[in-house]
Every structure is written in C-alpha cells, then in structure tokens.
Amino acid sequence: MQIRNLGGSGLRVSAVGLGCNNFGQRTDLETSRKVIHRAIDLGITLFDTADIYAGMGGSETVLGTVLGDRRKDIVLATKYAKPMSNDGTKQGASRRYIMSAVEASLTRLKTDYIDLYQQHDYDPLTPMEETLRALDDLVRQGKVRYIGNSNFPAWRIAEAEMMARQMNVNRFVSCQDEYSLVVRGIERDLLPAAQEYRLGLLPFFPLASGLLTGKYQRGTAAPADTRFAKAPALKDRYATPRNEDIVEKLQAFAQARGHTMLELAFSWLASRPQVSSVIAGATRVEQVEQNVNAIGWTLSAEELAEVDQITK
C-alpha cells in the first residue's frame, strides 16, 4: 500500500482509505469486524467516519467496539457539525457544541484522541475565529491531532486559512469533497484553493455511488441488491444521459488497455496531485480487496489527456 502525506502536514495516510458509513447500518457488527480487520491487514490506515453515520453514532460505536488494540495501527478520522438531534440543539461549529461533540465521539470510539477531526459542513451562524480557536484548544489538549474540513466552498477555505495565520492557531490540513470522473466541479475553485494552501484532498463518492463500477447497464433496471435499486434518488442523480455517455466511453477506454472501470476510477483519482487518499466504503471483504488493488494503474500523460477529453 502506498502511503502519502495528508497535504502539507506530517500526517501519513494510505492512498486508499476506508469509508465507514456502512458500519452499523448496511453491515452488521460481525461483517463490519471482518471488513475492518481485512482493511488493516491489507495496509489501509485511514478510516473515515462521522458522528452522524448510521443513525447518529452507530458507525463510531461499531469502530469503538471492533478496533481494540488495533486502534494504534490506524489514522482515525471523524467529523462533527451536522445535526445530531432533531431539535437543532446539537449541530454546527460553535465552541459550546464542538467541546461536547468531541467528547461524545471519543466515548463512542473508545479512544482518547482523534487523528483527524473534520468539520462536516460550514456553519454560517458561527464566526470562523471561534471555531478555529476551539479546534486549536482540542489540539493543544491532545484530544485531536489534526483538523480538516468537508463541503466548504472555496472562499471559506481561504477565509479559514487567513484566519488561522492571523490568530497563529492550527490550520485545516485537509478537505473532503465529492470528486470523481463524472463529478469534477471542484476543479473550478475549490481544488486551486486546496493546492494553494496545501490541503490534502480526500475525495468521497469516487465511484459516483456505483455508476463507475460498470455494473449498471444503460436502459436496464438496476439489480435488486444495488444502491441504485434501493435509493432511486441516487440513480436519478448520477445515471443521467450525460454521465451514461461518459461511462460508455470510459469503459471502452479501460477495456482497450486491459483494465476495469474500477481501476480507472481509482487510479485516475490517485493520479491527481492534491489527492492524499481515495475514500471508499465496503460492505464485504471482497470489496475492500478490490478497492486496494484498484489503484495499481499508473496512467500516462497521454492517457490522462484522453480521459480529460472524455469527462470534461
């Protein structure tokens, strides 16, 4: 497994990360246990979860139950800010909420520190300096090692960077945003900002909810056990005529070179200079193994240019 620095920080992460949103939700405890241990055995070190995953706390609880002594072998990343109650009292990025949210996550995860604590969404109600000061305090207390953001617009990333410099506090070292061969919108503004401020990019939905696996055939119903069949809204979002055109061309491109769509989707992301780790979920051990093997294709400059022509 290739190991990379997370942006300009000293934190080292595996080039393939494990998205943990299925644990406690789509996978039961024993299946989750097998997936987690197999991922570690294969060299995956970055485990990415969030407090809201699996019905508010379910994913963190599974990780806390399963990891045990292997906690020290991984980079544990979680998130705060999205609603953890239905009445609006537990959400956002205020000092008051951050201080309680981190304690709740630490308890569920059964650990005394979080390697990467990420703000899951920007909070328009809280001044950035309040958020950064609270996060800096957590780093100084040893409860958090590094901080990151997710789903921030580019101007918020710039604001946070300038504020951290002015206040001389810990800065965000990463950003987690949707990025794939069919969703490239962050290249306009966010990716240049991340490059300028040396934030490591952690792309989520690298397979566009399964569209880029090649398992869906145009004009035919999605197989019953797939995400598109169970969540029609996802199918409507990703299986557009434009995206289906792109996928057909990409399949031909990959097959002509003896590779799969999965290998193309992962290897293309891994080739992007700002990407530190490609985060992908797994509900079975076999999926983890496929994901790990999928970044072995080093695309040439000519191949990257051809993919750009197809996908842009």
N, C-alpha and C positions, 0 to 999 in steps of 0.2 A: 504493500500500500504506500502510495506517495504521500508524504507529509509536507504541508505548506504552512508558512506564516499567515496569520489572520491579519491581512492588511499590513500596516506599518508597525504592528505590535510584535511582541516576542512570543505571543501565544501560538503554539503549533497545533494544527488540526489535520485530520485525514482528508484527502481530496474527495472522498465520498463520505457524506455524513448520513446519519440515520434520523429520519423524521419520526417522532414518537407519538403523533396524534392518533394513531390507531390503537395504542395500548389502552385497555380499559373500555374500549368502545367496539371496534371491529374485531379485536383479538382478545380472547380471554387470558387469564393470568398465566396458564401453562404455555400457551402458544407464544405469548409475549416473552416469557422466560427463555424459550428456545431461540427466538429471533434475537433477543438482546445478547445472549451468550455467544451465538454464532457470529454476530456482528463483531464483537470484541475479538473473537478468535481469528477473524479474517483481517483484523488490523484497523477496523473503524474505531476512531477515537471520539469523534464529535457526535454527541447525542443531543438532539434539539427537541425540546418540549415547550409547553406553555401552561400557565396556571389554568387557562380556560379549557384546555383539551380534555375530551372525554367527560363532558358533563361537569365542568368546573372542578378540577382537581384530580380527576380519575387517572390521567396519564402520569402525573407526578407521583401519585400514590403507588402505581404499579412499579415505576422505576425505583422508588424508595424500598419497595418490598423485595425486588429482584436483585439489585446491584450488590448489596453486601460488601464484601472485601474488594470487589472489582470496581467500586466507585473510584478508587485511586488511579485506575487504568484509563479513565476516560476524561474528556472535556465535556462537562455537563452544562448545557445551555438551557435557560428557561426564559420566560417573558412575563411581563406584567402590563397593566393599563386597560385591557379590555374588560367588560363588565363581569364581575364575579358575584353579583347579586342582581335580583330582578327589580330592585327599587332604586338603583342608581347610586347607592352609597359606597359601593366597592368598585371603583374604577378610576382611571386617569393617572396623572403623574405628579400629584401634589406630594409634598413631604409627608404629610399625615398618612396618605394612602400607601406610598412606597414603603414606609417603615413597617407597616402592618403586613403588606403583601409579601415582602421578602421573608418575614418570619413564618408566614403560613406556607410558603413554598419550601423553605428549609425543613419545616416539620414534615411535610408530605414526602419530601425527597430523602428524609432521614440522613441529612448531611449537615455539616456546619459551615459550608461555603459553596457558592455557585461560581463556576468558572467564567461564564458569560451571561450577564443579566441584561436582557433586551427590552426596550420599550416597544410594545406590540403595535402601537399606533400613536400618532402625535396627539397631544392634549391641548386644544385651543383655549382652555379655561385656566391653564397654569403657566406662569412665566417660565421660560426656559431656564433662567438662572436658579429658580427654586428647585427645579427637577435636577439640574446638574449638581447643585450643592448637596442635595440629599444623596444622590448616587455616589458622589465623591466621599461622603461620610461613610457609606457602606464599604467602599474600597478600603478606606483607612481603618475601619473596624475589622477588616479581614473576612467579612461575610460575602463579599463579591470580589472577584479578581479583575474582571474587565467588564466594560459596558458597551452595548450596541443598540441600534435602533432598527425598526422594521416599519415598512409602509409610510415612511416620511417622504414628503415632497422634497425636491432638490433644495429649495430655498430654506427649508427647515434644517436640512443637514448643514448648509452653510452657516445659518444662524447659530446652531449648536457649536460648531467648530470655533467660530469667532468668540462666542461667549465663554467657552472653556479656556481659550487663550487669555482673554481679558481677566478672568477670575483665577487663573492658574489652578484649575481643577482637572481631574481626569476627564478625558475626551472619549467620545464614541470611537471604537476601533473597527466596527463592522456595521453593515446594513443588510437586512434580509428582505428581499423583494422578489416578486414574481418575474421570472425570466426564462424564456425557452425559445426554441426555433420558430414558434408561431406567436410568441408574445415578446416583442422587442422594444416596447415603448420606453423603457428606462434608458435606452441608449441616447435619447434626445437630451435630457437634462440631468437625470439622477446619476447615471454612470460617469459622466465627466466630473460631476461634483465628488463622487466617491474616489475617483482617480486623483483628483487634485488634493484631497485631504487624506489620502492613503487609507481609506476604509476598505476592509475586505468584504467582498460581496458573497452572500450566502443565498443563492437562488432557490426559491421554493417553486413547486409545481413544475419541475424540469421536464416532465412528460405531458404537460397540459392535461392533467387528470386522466392520463392513459391514452390520449389521442396519438401521441408519438411512439407508442409501443408497436403500432402496426396491427393490433388485434381487432380493430374496428374496420369493417368493410363498408364502403360508400353505398348507400341505397339499401342496406340490410339492417335489420333490427339488432341492437346491441345484445350480446349474450346475457342470459338472465343473471349470472353471478357477477357481472361487472359494475363498475361505478356509474357508467352512463345509464345502465338499465335501472339502477336503484335511485339515481338522482337525475331526473330528466333535465333539471335546470342546468346541470353541468354539461350535458350533451348539447343543449341549446347554446350555451356559452362558447363551447370550443369547436363543435362539429359544424362550423359554418362553411358555406361553399368555398370561400377564400382559403380557409385552413385545409379543407379536404383537397383542394387543388395542390397546395403546398406539400401535403403529406404524400400524395401520389408521386410527385416529382422527387421528393426526398427518398422514398422507398426505392425508386428506380436507381437513384444515385448511390445509395448504400449497397444494394444488391449487386450492382455492376462492379463494386470493389470488394465483394465478399464479406460484407458486414451487415449487421441487423440495424433496424431503426433505433433500437435501444442504445446500441453502441454509438450511433451517430449523435443522438440527442445528448448523451452524457459526455462524449468526447469533445463535441463542439463547445459545450459549456466549460469543460475543464481547460480548453484552449484559450478562453478569454482571459486576458492578463489580470483582471481585477478579481476573478473568481477564486476564492480560497477553498471552498468545499461545496460540492453539489449535494443538496439535502433531498433525500427521497425516502418515503415511507415504505414499509413492508409488512404484509400480513402473514407471510410464510418464510421459512428459512430459505427456500429456493429463490425467492425474490431478492433477498439480501445478497446471495451469491451472484445472481445475475447483475445486480447493481455494481458490485465490486469489480466484476470482470468487464463492465461496460465502458470503462474509461481507458482502455488499453490502446485505442486507435489514435495515433498521432497524425492529425490531418496536415497535409502540405499546404503551403501558401495558395497554390492553385486550387486545391480542393476547398479551402475556406472561402476563396473568392467565388467559387461556383455556388456554394451553399448560400452566400450572401445574395447572389443574383436570384436564387430560388425563393428565399424567405423575405427579402426586403420588398 
